[in-house]
Amino acid sequence: MHSKNKQILVVGDRVLIRPDRGEKKSKAGLYLPPSVVEKQEVFSGVVVEVGPGIPLGNPEDNLDEPWSMSDGGSIKYIPTQADIGDIALFLNKASIEIKIENEDYLIVPQSAILILIRDDIHSLAK
């Protein structure tokens, strides 16, 4: 994701999500304060950036120095299931709220995502 003059890189199996803060108005027409809406256990939002995934170690590497790479820096990853544009339902307690250029985002580990909703058009484009 690119900001004005910065590039935002998501690390590991984390996902950057623009949250949907839920209904501010109840079905009966009552307006709910933010404290009630924020106590929901499951949030939803749109995936805006995805990390590369979980890095895989090579069993043939020297385990005495796991930080050194014997094959010249090639790292392999188990990719995340989330794609940019997906709608994610995730556990609120696992998310970390950040603000980038006055816009709220959540960093969520893939393990906290319960379900992904993807448009058919989005999945056919791959």
C-alpha positions as a Markdown table, in Angstrom:
| # | Residue | x | y | z |
|---|---|---|---|---|
| 1 | Met | 0.0 | 0.0 | 0.0 |
| 2 | His | 1.3 | 3.4 | -0.9 |
| 3 | Ser | 0.8 | 6.5 | 1.2 |
| 4 | Lys | 1.7 | 10.0 | 0.1 |
| 5 | Asn | 5.4 | 9.5 | 0.0 |
| 6 | Lys | 5.7 | 6.2 | 1.9 |
| 7 | Gln | 5.2 | 2.6 | 1.2 |
| 8 | Ile | 3.3 | 0.6 | 3.9 |
| 9 | Leu | 4.6 | -3.0 | 4.1 |
| 10 | Val | 2.6 | -5.6 | 6.0 |
| 11 | Val | 4.9 | -8.2 | 7.6 |
| 12 | Gly | 4.4 | -12.0 | 8.0 |
| 13 | Asp | 1.0 | -13.5 | 8.0 |
| 14 | Arg | -0.7 | -10.2 | 9.0 |
| 15 | Val | -3.4 | -8.4 | 7.1 |
| 16 | Leu | -4.2 | -4.7 | 7.0 |
| 17 | Ile | -7.9 | -4.1 | 7.2 |
| 18 | Arg | -10.1 | -0.9 | 6.8 |
| 19 | Pro | -12.7 | -1.7 | 9.5 |
| 20 | Asp | -16.4 | -1.4 | 9.1 |
| 21 | Arg | -17.4 | 0.0 | 12.5 |
| 22 | Gly | -20.8 | -1.6 | 12.4 |
| 23 | Glu | -24.3 | -0.2 | 12.7 |
| 24 | Lys | -24.5 | 3.1 | 14.6 |
| 25 | Lys | -28.3 | 2.7 | 14.7 |
| 26 | Ser | -30.2 | -0.2 | 16.2 |
| 27 | Lys | -33.1 | -1.9 | 14.3 |
| 28 | Ala | -35.5 | -0.1 | 16.6 |
| 29 | Gly | -34.1 | 3.2 | 15.5 |
| 30 | Leu | -32.0 | 4.0 | 18.6 |
| 31 | Tyr | -28.5 | 5.4 | 18.1 |
| 32 | Leu | -25.8 | 3.3 | 19.7 |
| 33 | Pro | -22.8 | 5.0 | 21.3 |
| 34 | Pro | -19.4 | 4.0 | 20.0 |
| 35 | Ser | -18.6 | 2.1 | 23.3 |
| 36 | Val | -21.4 | -0.3 | 22.6 |
| 37 | Val | -20.5 | -0.8 | 18.9 |
| 38 | Glu | -16.8 | -1.4 | 19.9 |
| 39 | Lys | -17.6 | -4.1 | 22.4 |
| 40 | Gln | -18.7 | -6.5 | 19.6 |
| 41 | Glu | -16.5 | -9.6 | 19.5 |
| 42 | Val | -16.4 | -10.0 | 15.8 |
| 43 | Phe | -15.6 | -7.1 | 13.4 |
| 44 | Ser | -15.7 | -6.9 | 9.6 |
| 45 | Gly | -13.7 | -4.9 | 7.2 |
| 46 | Val | -12.1 | -4.7 | 3.7 |
| 47 | Val | -8.6 | -6.1 | 3.2 |
| 48 | Val | -6.4 | -3.4 | 1.9 |
| 49 | Glu | -2.9 | -5.0 | 2.2 |
| 50 | Val | -1.6 | -8.5 | 2.9 |
| 51 | Gly | 1.7 | -9.7 | 4.2 |
| 52 | Pro | 3.8 | -12.3 | 2.3 |
| 53 | Gly | 2.9 | -15.1 | 4.7 |
| 54 | Ile | 4.6 | -17.4 | 7.2 |
| 55 | Pro | 8.3 | -17.8 | 6.3 |
| 56 | Leu | 9.5 | -21.4 | 5.8 |
| 57 | Gly | 12.8 | -22.6 | 7.1 |
| 58 | Asn | 14.9 | -25.0 | 5.1 |
| 59 | Pro | 15.7 | -28.2 | 7.1 |
| 60 | Glu | 19.1 | -28.3 | 5.4 |
| 61 | Asp | 20.1 | -24.9 | 6.8 |
| 62 | Asn | 22.6 | -24.6 | 9.7 |
| 63 | Leu | 20.4 | -24.4 | 12.8 |
| 64 | Asp | 23.3 | -22.9 | 14.9 |
| 65 | Glu | 22.7 | -19.6 | 13.0 |
| 66 | Pro | 19.1 | -19.6 | 11.8 |
| 67 | Trp | 19.3 | -15.9 | 10.8 |
| 68 | Ser | 21.9 | -16.7 | 8.1 |
| 69 | Met | 20.6 | -17.8 | 4.8 |
| 70 | Ser | 22.7 | -20.4 | 2.9 |
| 71 | Asp | 21.0 | -19.9 | -0.5 |
| 72 | Gly | 21.8 | -16.2 | -1.0 |
| 73 | Gly | 18.7 | -14.7 | 0.6 |
| 74 | Ser | 15.8 | -16.6 | -1.0 |
| 75 | Ile | 13.0 | -16.9 | 1.5 |
| 76 | Lys | 9.9 | -19.0 | 0.8 |
| 77 | Tyr | 6.5 | -18.3 | 2.4 |
| 78 | Ile | 3.3 | -20.1 | 3.1 |
| 79 | Pro | 1.0 | -17.4 | 1.6 |
| 80 | Thr | -2.0 | -16.0 | 3.4 |
| 81 | Gln | -5.5 | -16.9 | 2.2 |
| 82 | Ala | -6.7 | -13.2 | 2.3 |
| 83 | Asp | -6.5 | -11.1 | -0.9 |
| 84 | Ile | -6.8 | -7.4 | -1.3 |
| 85 | Gly | -10.5 | -6.5 | -1.7 |
| 86 | Asp | -11.8 | -9.4 | 0.4 |
| 87 | Ile | -14.2 | -8.7 | 3.2 |
| 88 | Ala | -12.9 | -10.3 | 6.4 |
| 89 | Leu | -14.8 | -11.2 | 9.6 |
| 90 | Phe | -12.3 | -11.4 | 12.4 |
| 91 | Leu | -11.9 | -11.4 | 16.2 |
| 92 | Asn | -11.7 | -7.9 | 17.6 |
| 93 | Lys | -9.5 | -8.8 | 20.5 |
| 94 | Ala | -6.7 | -10.0 | 18.2 |
| 95 | Ser | -6.6 | -6.8 | 16.2 |
| 96 | Ile | -4.3 | -3.8 | 16.7 |
| 97 | Glu | -5.7 | -0.4 | 15.7 |
| 98 | Ile | -3.4 | 2.1 | 13.8 |
| 99 | Lys | -4.0 | 5.4 | 12.1 |
| 100 | Ile | -2.3 | 6.2 | 8.7 |
| 101 | Glu | -2.8 | 9.7 | 7.5 |
| 102 | Asn | -6.0 | 10.2 | 9.6 |
| 103 | Glu | -7.6 | 7.0 | 8.5 |
| 104 | Asp | -8.2 | 4.1 | 10.8 |
| 105 | Tyr | -6.9 | 0.6 | 10.0 |
| 106 | Leu | -6.5 | -2.7 | 11.9 |
| 107 | Ile | -3.6 | -5.1 | 11.8 |
| 108 | Val | -5.0 | -8.6 | 12.1 |
| 109 | Pro | -3.1 | -11.9 | 12.1 |
| 110 | Gln | -4.4 | -14.5 | 9.7 |
| 111 | Ser | -5.2 | -16.8 | 12.6 |
| 112 | Ala | -7.8 | -14.3 | 13.9 |
| 113 | Ile | -9.7 | -14.2 | 10.6 |
| 114 | Leu | -12.8 | -16.3 | 10.8 |
| 115 | Ile | -14.1 | -16.0 | 7.2 |
| 116 | Leu | -13.3 | -14.2 | 4.0 |
| 117 | Ile | -16.0 | -13.1 | 1.5 |
| 118 | Arg | -14.7 | -12.6 | -2.0 |
| 119 | Asp | -16.5 | -11.4 | -5.1 |
| 120 | Asp | -16.7 | -14.0 | -7.9 |
| 121 | Ile | -15.3 | -11.4 | -10.3 |
| 122 | His | -12.3 | -10.8 | -7.9 |
| 123 | Ser | -11.5 | -14.6 | -7.8 |
| 124 | Leu | -11.8 | -15.0 | -11.6 |
| 125 | Ala | -9.3 | -12.3 | -12.2 |
| 126 | Lys | -6.5 | -14.4 | -10.8 |
